[in-house]
Amino acid sequence: MQKRVRLIQKEMSQLMNNDDVEVMKTLDSRRIMDLEELDKLAERYFVPSCIGDTKSATIYLKIQERRAKLLGLDTPTRISMEVKTYDVTELNRQFELLQGNANGQDAIDLD
């Protein structure tokens, strides 16, 4: 494990000296390698987890969580919401003006 950590540290220090395109290529290839390793692990624990081995199921779920994190599938979704408030009196006035217009009265400026 320490050997792998040193390898990653070496790669990261090399990346700091390259341009962004090379950084992205290297990070993508690292991500692909990690996903392949997760695939191998998942294959080992999938069947036992399906037949009731709770330890295998726990490990399998952790593998899937890691996969989701690597792929960015568990990032929070930003939701934008706008709240509009209206004066009920003004809405009623505009509604009455529209009703009058619909009943054949001359067009009325709502402003």
C-alpha positions as CSV (number, residue, x, y, z in Angstrom):
1,M,0.0,0.0,0.0
2,Q,2.8,2.4,0.9
3,K,4.4,1.6,-2.5
4,R,1.2,2.7,-4.3
5,V,1.0,5.8,-2.2
6,R,4.5,6.8,-3.1
7,L,3.8,6.1,-6.8
8,I,0.7,8.4,-6.6
9,Q,2.7,11.1,-4.8
10,K,5.4,10.9,-7.5
11,E,2.8,11.1,-10.3
12,M,1.2,14.1,-8.6
13,S,4.5,16.0,-8.2
14,Q,5.2,15.3,-11.9
15,L,1.8,16.6,-12.8
16,M,2.4,19.9,-11.1
17,N,5.1,20.6,-13.7
18,N,2.9,19.8,-16.8
19,D,0.1,21.6,-18.5
20,D,-3.6,21.1,-17.6
21,V,-4.2,18.7,-20.6
22,E,-1.5,16.3,-19.4
23,V,-2.8,16.6,-15.8
24,M,-6.3,15.6,-17.0
25,K,-5.1,12.7,-19.1
26,T,-3.1,11.3,-16.2
27,L,-5.9,11.8,-13.7
28,D,-8.3,10.1,-16.1
29,S,-5.9,7.1,-16.6
30,R,-5.5,6.9,-12.8
31,R,-9.3,6.9,-12.4
32,I,-9.7,4.2,-15.0
33,M,-7.1,2.0,-13.2
34,D,-8.8,2.5,-9.9
35,L,-12.2,1.6,-11.5
36,E,-10.7,-1.6,-12.9
37,E,-9.4,-2.5,-9.5
38,L,-12.8,-1.9,-8.0
39,D,-14.3,-4.1,-10.7
40,K,-12.0,-7.0,-9.7
41,L,-12.9,-6.5,-6.1
42,A,-16.6,-6.2,-6.8
43,E,-16.6,-9.5,-8.8
44,R,-15.2,-11.3,-5.8
45,Y,-17.8,-10.0,-3.3
46,F,-20.9,-9.8,-5.5
47,V,-22.1,-13.4,-5.4
48,P,-21.4,-14.1,-1.7
49,S,-23.3,-10.9,-0.9
50,C,-26.3,-12.0,-3.0
51,I,-26.5,-15.3,-1.1
52,G,-26.6,-13.7,2.3
53,D,-23.0,-13.2,3.4
54,T,-23.4,-9.9,5.3
55,K,-19.6,-9.2,5.5
56,S,-19.3,-9.5,1.7
57,A,-22.4,-7.4,1.2
58,T,-20.9,-4.6,3.4
59,I,-17.6,-4.8,1.4
60,Y,-19.5,-4.8,-1.9
61,L,-21.5,-1.7,-0.9
62,K,-18.3,0.1,0.1
63,I,-16.8,-0.7,-3.3
64,Q,-19.9,0.7,-5.0
65,E,-19.7,3.8,-2.8
66,R,-16.1,4.3,-3.8
67,R,-17.1,3.8,-7.5
68,A,-19.8,6.4,-7.2
69,K,-17.4,8.9,-5.6
70,L,-14.7,8.3,-8.4
71,L,-17.3,8.9,-11.1
72,G,-18.8,11.9,-9.3
73,L,-22.2,10.2,-9.0
74,D,-22.8,11.2,-5.4
75,T,-22.1,14.9,-5.7
76,P,-24.8,17.0,-4.3
77,T,-27.2,18.5,-6.8
78,R,-27.6,22.3,-6.6
79,I,-31.2,23.3,-6.8
80,S,-32.1,26.9,-7.5
81,M,-35.4,28.2,-6.2
82,E,-37.0,31.6,-6.7
83,V,-39.8,32.7,-4.5
84,K,-42.2,35.3,-5.8
85,T,-44.7,37.0,-3.6
86,Y,-47.8,38.8,-4.8
87,D,-50.1,41.3,-3.2
88,V,-53.6,39.6,-3.2
89,T,-55.3,43.0,-3.6
90,E,-53.4,43.7,-6.7
91,L,-54.0,40.2,-8.1
92,N,-57.7,40.6,-7.5
93,R,-57.8,44.0,-9.2
94,Q,-55.9,42.7,-12.3
95,F,-58.3,39.6,-12.4
96,E,-61.3,41.9,-12.4
97,L,-59.9,44.0,-15.1
98,L,-59.2,40.9,-17.2
99,Q,-62.7,39.6,-16.6
100,G,-64.2,42.9,-17.7
101,N,-62.0,42.8,-20.9
102,A,-63.3,39.2,-21.5
103,N,-66.9,40.4,-21.2
104,G,-66.5,42.8,-24.1
105,Q,-65.3,45.9,-22.4
106,D,-62.5,48.0,-24.0
107,A,-58.9,46.8,-23.4
108,I,-57.6,48.1,-20.1
109,D,-54.0,48.8,-19.2
110,L,-53.1,46.7,-16.2
111,D,-50.3,49.0,-15.0
